[in-house]
Structure formats: structure tokens, C-alpha cells
């Protein structure tokens, strides 16, 4: 399964592997990408991991499509499904 993240073109950190540094850079520059994505994505504990992942991807695509300054981009990584934990 793929995981997706929203980031900015100028952020040098990987939001998957270097989240603390990525988030610090993001908030210090006033982007607040995580909060922005949370407002747009309609995720829920009632949805499966795949459904939530699909919704996050949809929200990221919408943010990028409506981005007048071309600052956002979508990054992804492949996650081994056998390592996913169902709650």
C-alpha cells in the first residue's frame, strides 16, 4: 500500500523519515501543511486504512490543484501491508 504526504517544494526534509525536522521547517515558514491537510481530508476511525489513505491522497490532490502559488507537492512511499496494524 502507498502512503502519501503533503509537503512544500522548499522543505528539504522527508515527512516520512524526518517528521520532526520536516514539521519544524513547515511551521516556521507558516505553511502548517499538516493542519491544512487535516481540514481538507475527511478521514475517520470508521474507515479502513486503505479508505483513509485514498481520502488523504484525494485531499492532497485537491490542495495541489487549488494551489495558486505552486508551493505544495505530493510525496509517497510504499508500505508493506503485512506491517500494517488494524485497530
Secondary structure, DSSP 8 states (H G I E B T S, - for coil): -EEEEEEETT--S-TTT-HHHHHHHHHHTT--HHHHHHHH----TTS-HHHHHHHHHHHHHHHHHT-TT--EEEEEEE--GGG----
